[in-house]
Amino acid sequence: MPIRLLLVAACAALLWPTQADAQIYAWRDANGRLVLSDRQLDAGATSYAVPGTTLRATRPLVSNAFRDRIEPLVLAHAARQRIRPDLVRAVIQVESGFNPRARSPKGAMGLMQLMPSTAQELGVRNAYDPEDNIRGGTAYLRQLLDRYEGNEELALAAYNAGAGAVEKYGRVVPPYQETRDYVKRVGSAAGVEPAPPTTSRRVLYKTIEIVDGHQVRRYSSERPSSGTFEIIEQ
């Protein structure tokens, strides 16, 4: 729980009469501003117990019935994008807690927390619509998995920090604590196994070019920047 929110809750507890049902609700408005209230005015609000009561802090309340309605969407789009359903579920759980109205301070939206620019590129018209969001989120995750040759750890790192950060640090999980925690949390929920070290393997990239009407095979230790290629491990 953020320290700032704890301080607000503590101050509120001192000012309000102590009662068994004392509770604070917190959520982000459309502009990303933190809103606090003693009433649940937003369906996606997170509730926090006021110190001195017997209530506990909770995540956004999502019913089992709602998760059951989401499950067919997860299965359908995971199959369409050739992604393990467990991975899609884990991303949704960590990103939004299955709250379709979730919005981050940076503007990420919906179940799979799509940024506005990403949603636009993926053709997502309503990021708060579960089906549209999961369709776009799984398509984006597929792009990242293809980019990193099926390496789920790197795909998740790029999902959290951006592909630019992964590339910047030589195609490894960036040294950002938030990103490392994210990869670990999603991986733990989805059963992602760490990628084996590549230092003992030699990787060659095989490409085929057409020269004077004939196929010419070329091999390189550097990944081609474009076109199709085959990976050969030695």
C-alpha positions in Angstrom: 0.0 0.0 0.0 1.5 3.4 -0.9 2.9 5.3 2.1 1.1 8.4 1.1 -2.2 6.6 1.2 -1.4 5.1 4.6 -0.7 8.6 5.9 -4.0 9.8 4.6 -5.8 6.8 6.1 -4.1 7.4 9.4 -5.1 11.0 9.5 -8.6 10.2 8.6 -8.8 7.7 11.4 -7.8 10.4 13.9 -10.4 12.8 12.6 -13.3 10.5 12.1 -15.3 8.8 15.0 -14.2 5.2 15.5 -16.7 2.8 14.2 -16.8 -0.8 13.2 -17.4 -0.1 9.5 -14.9 2.7 9.0 -13.3 2.3 5.6 -11.7 4.3 2.9 -12.3 3.8 -0.8 -9.6 4.9 -3.3 -9.6 5.0 -7.1 -8.2 7.0 -10.1 -10.5 9.3 -12.0 -10.4 9.8 -15.8 -7.4 12.1 -15.4 -5.4 9.7 -13.3 -5.9 11.7 -10.1 -6.2 9.8 -6.8 -9.7 10.1 -5.3 -10.5 9.1 -1.7 -14.0 8.7 -0.1 -15.7 7.1 2.8 -18.2 5.7 0.3 -17.8 3.4 -2.7 -18.6 5.9 -5.5 -16.7 4.0 -8.2 -17.2 0.3 -9.0 -13.4 -0.3 -9.4 -12.5 1.4 -6.1 -9.9 -0.3 -3.8 -11.0 -0.4 -0.2 -8.7 0.1 2.8 -9.4 -0.6 6.4 -9.0 2.4 8.8 -6.5 1.6 11.6 -8.2 0.5 14.7 -10.9 -1.5 13.0 -11.1 -5.2 12.2 -11.5 -4.7 8.5 -8.8 -5.7 6.0 -7.5 -4.1 2.9 -8.8 -5.6 -0.3 -8.2 -5.6 -4.0 -10.9 -4.4 -6.4 -13.8 -6.7 -5.9 -14.4 -8.9 -8.9 -17.0 -11.6 -8.7 -16.4 -15.2 -9.7 -19.3 -14.8 -12.1 -17.5 -11.9 -13.9 -14.3 -14.0 -14.1 -16.4 -16.8 -15.6 -17.7 -14.4 -18.3 -14.1 -13.3 -19.0 -12.8 -16.9 -19.3 -14.2 -17.6 -22.8 -12.6 -14.4 -24.1 -9.3 -15.4 -22.6 -9.5 -18.9 -24.1 -10.6 -17.7 -27.6 -8.0 -14.9 -28.0 -5.2 -16.9 -26.4 -5.9 -19.7 -29.0 -6.1 -17.2 -31.8 -2.7 -15.7 -30.9 -1.2 -19.1 -30.0 -0.5 -18.0 -26.4 -0.9 -20.1 -23.2 -4.2 -19.1 -21.5 -2.3 -19.2 -18.2 -0.1 -16.4 -19.4 -3.0 -14.2 -20.5 -4.8 -14.8 -17.2 -1.6 -13.9 -15.2 -1.1 -10.7 -17.2 -4.7 -9.6 -16.5 -4.4 -10.5 -12.8 -1.2 -8.6 -12.3 -2.2 -5.6 -14.6 -5.7 -5.0 -13.4 -6.9 -7.6 -10.9 -9.6 -8.4 -13.5 -11.0 -4.9 -13.2 -12.2 -3.9 -16.7 -12.4 -0.2 -15.6 -8.9 0.0 -14.2 -6.9 3.0 -15.3 -3.3 3.7 -14.3 -1.8 7.2 -13.5 0.0 7.0 -16.8 -3.2 6.3 -18.7 -3.1 2.5 -19.2 -6.6 1.2 -19.6 -8.7 -1.9 -18.9 -8.0 -5.5 -18.1 -4.6 -5.7 -19.9 -3.8 -2.1 -19.2 -3.3 -0.9 -22.8 -1.7 2.5 -23.3 -3.7 4.8 -25.6 -1.0 4.7 -28.4 -0.8 0.9 -28.2 -4.6 0.6 -28.3 -4.8 2.8 -31.3 -2.1 0.8 -33.2 -4.0 -2.4 -32.4 -7.3 -1.1 -33.6 -8.9 -1.1 -30.1 -11.8 1.2 -30.1 -12.9 0.8 -26.5 -10.2 -0.3 -24.1 -12.7 -0.7 -21.3 -14.7 -3.3 -23.2 -13.3 -6.7 -22.0 -13.4 -8.4 -25.5 -11.8 -5.4 -27.3 -9.2 -5.1 -24.6 -8.3 -8.8 -24.5 -8.2 -9.0 -28.3 -5.7 -6.1 -28.4 -3.7 -7.2 -25.4 -3.2 -10.7 -26.7 -2.3 -9.4 -30.1 0.3 -7.1 -28.6 1.7 -9.9 -26.4 2.0 -12.1 -29.5 4.0 -9.4 -31.2 6.4 -9.3 -28.3 6.7 -13.1 -28.2 7.5 -13.1 -31.9 10.0 -10.4 -31.4 11.8 -12.3 -28.7 11.5 -15.7 -30.3 9.0 -17.1 -27.8 11.0 -15.9 -24.7 8.2 -15.2 -22.3 10.4 -13.4 -19.7 11.6 -10.8 -22.3 8.1 -10.4 -23.8 6.7 -9.7 -20.3 9.6 -7.3 -19.6 8.8 -5.4 -22.8 5.1 -5.5 -22.0 5.9 -3.7 -18.7 8.9 -1.4 -19.6 8.7 -1.2 -23.4 10.6 -3.0 -26.1 13.0 -0.1 -26.2 14.2 -0.8 -22.7 14.8 -4.5 -23.4 16.8 -3.7 -26.5 18.7 -1.0 -24.7 20.1 -3.5 -22.2 21.0 -6.1 -24.8 17.8 -8.2 -24.9 17.7 -9.0 -21.2 15.2 -8.0 -18.5 16.0 -4.3 -17.8 17.5 -3.6 -14.3 14.3 -1.8 -13.2 13.0 -3.1 -9.9 9.4 -2.6 -11.0 9.9 -4.6 -14.2 11.8 -7.4 -12.5 9.0 -7.7 -9.9 6.4 -7.6 -12.7 8.1 -10.4 -14.6 8.4 -12.4 -11.4 4.8 -11.9 -10.4 3.3 -12.8 -13.8 5.8 -15.6 -14.2 4.8 -17.1 -10.8 1.1 -16.9 -11.7 1.6 -18.3 -15.2 4.3 -20.8 -14.5 6.9 -19.0 -16.7 10.2 -20.8 -16.6 13.4 -18.6 -16.8 15.1 -18.8 -20.2 18.2 -20.9 -20.2 21.5 -19.1 -20.4 22.7 -18.6 -24.0 26.4 -18.2 -23.3 27.1 -21.8 -24.0 25.3 -21.9 -27.3 26.3 -20.5 -30.7 23.4 -19.1 -32.7 23.5 -18.6 -36.5 20.9 -16.9 -38.6 20.3 -18.5 -42.0 18.7 -16.4 -44.8 18.0 -17.2 -48.4 18.5 -14.7 -51.2 17.6 -15.0 -54.8 20.6 -14.2 -57.0 20.3 -14.5 -60.8 17.3 -16.8 -60.3 19.1 -19.1 -57.9 18.7 -19.5 -54.1 21.8 -18.5 -52.1 22.1 -19.5 -48.5 23.8 -17.0 -46.2 24.7 -17.5 -42.5 25.5 -14.8 -40.0 25.9 -14.5 -36.2 24.0 -11.2 -36.3 20.2 -11.2 -36.3 18.8 -9.9 -39.7 17.0 -6.6 -39.3 14.3 -7.6 -41.8 13.0 -10.5 -43.9 12.6 -14.1 -43.0 15.3 -16.2 -41.5 16.0 -19.6 -39.7 17.8 -19.9 -36.4 20.4 -22.6 -36.2 21.9 -23.4 -32.8 25.2 -25.1 -32.4 
